[in-house]
């Protein structure tokens, strides 16, 4: 399979331009032959956005833009893992969510981030409480971990127990003192499942993601690590069912 990892640099609070960047990157990845396209966490908003623009604009999903992305996915014939905030219409709570849109433009599943920070840049977000794989043909059930969800072993274990055959993680995880420190490898090792991480790049209000890596992990080891100092699309050719750990081939295209 060819996977498009959208290693983007969203600007905090610049929702309209960030959305345009996501759309352009999806189109570019599809043009490079990707059949799956994965966005990073906070690709719509940037990391530290709520102090700039608040949260009143966040709507129940699918809003008009998410429906536009679904139409784009259908037109291009790609499955999209889209990180996008949402408002629960029943509770009015806000969630840091990932929506899975299949190649027919149908929203086939959603994961609400469980390990949200209760202060700072994520204080607007209510933690999710479900870890359920999303069925995606032809592979089957896929488990989703949003960034720090990988920090709690029980989440990946629950997804595995529920039948997940692969883990996908949109992330905004900067290197440094609180950066990733073996969590992705542990998720793969403990569950026996491959893990695809699409991280972001570029500076934000409080963190610099320029050295952050998007990775693929199999059998508890990284088989590829990719980074770019500015927005780029990585297209990776990889067979997640292959027993070997041969490094995938990849191409980098800058936006």
Order of alpha helices (4+ residues) and beta strands (2+ residues): beta-alpha-beta-alpha-alpha-beta-beta-beta-beta-beta-alpha-beta-alpha-beta-beta-beta-beta-beta
